[in-house]
Amino acid sequence: IEELLSPPFGGMIAFVKEAEALLEKGEMEKLLGKEARVTKLARGFSSTWKGAVEALSGDVMRSFSNFKNGTSIIQ
C-alpha cells in the first residue's frame, strides 16, 4: 500500500513518520519548528488528493479484472 501511495503522498507519509519519531523521543519543540513544512504539505495534499485517489482507483480496477475484487481492494 505504501508503495502505491508514495508517488502522490510520499511527502505526507515521510512527514508523519518523522513526526512520530520525534514524538516518541519527546522532541516536541523540533516538531513545532516544522510548521511551514506542514502548511506546504497540507496545501499540496488539499489540491491533489482527489485526482490522486481517482488515479489509484483506476489503476486498481485495471489490475483486477473482477469488478468485485477491485472494488473490495479500493475500499
C-alpha positions in Angstrom: 0.0 0.0 0.0 2.7 2.4 0.9 4.5 1.8 -2.4 1.3 2.8 -4.3 0.6 5.8 -2.1 4.2 7.0 -2.1 4.2 8.8 -5.5 1.3 11.1 -4.8 1.5 11.2 -1.0 5.2 10.5 -0.3 5.9 13.8 1.3 3.0 13.4 3.7 4.0 9.8 4.6 7.6 10.8 5.3 6.5 13.7 7.5 4.1 11.5 9.5 6.9 9.0 10.1 9.3 11.8 11.1 6.7 13.4 13.4 6.0 10.0 15.1 9.7 9.5 15.7 10.1 13.0 17.2 7.1 12.5 19.5 8.4 9.1 20.7 11.7 10.8 21.6 9.8 13.6 23.4 11.2 16.2 21.0 8.0 18.3 20.6 10.0 21.5 20.1 11.6 20.2 16.9 8.1 19.2 15.7 6.7 22.7 16.4 9.5 24.1 14.2 8.2 22.3 11.2 5.0 24.4 10.8 6.0 25.8 7.4 6.6 22.3 6.1 3.3 21.1 7.4 1.5 24.0 5.8 3.1 23.3 2.5 2.2 19.6 2.7 -1.4 20.3 3.7 -1.9 22.7 0.8 -0.4 20.3 -1.7 -2.5 17.4 -0.3 -5.6 19.6 -0.4 -5.1 20.4 -4.1 -4.1 17.0 -5.3 -5.7 14.3 -3.2 -8.9 13.8 -5.2 -7.1 13.3 -8.5 -4.5 11.0 -6.9 -7.2 8.8 -5.3 -9.1 8.6 -8.6 -5.9 7.6 -10.4 -5.1 4.9 -7.8 -8.7 3.7 -8.1 -8.4 3.4 -11.9 -5.1 1.5 -11.5 -6.6 -1.0 -9.1 -9.6 -1.5 -11.4 -7.4 -2.1 -14.4 -5.2 -4.5 -12.4 -8.1 -6.7 -11.2 -10.5 -7.7 -14.0 -13.0 -9.0 -11.4 -15.0 -5.8 -10.5 -16.0 -7.2 -7.1 -12.3 -7.9 -6.1 -11.2 -4.5 -7.5 -13.9 -2.7 -5.5 -13.0 -4.6 -2.3 -9.4 -3.7 -2.7 -10.2 0.0 -3.2 -12.3 0.1 -0.1 
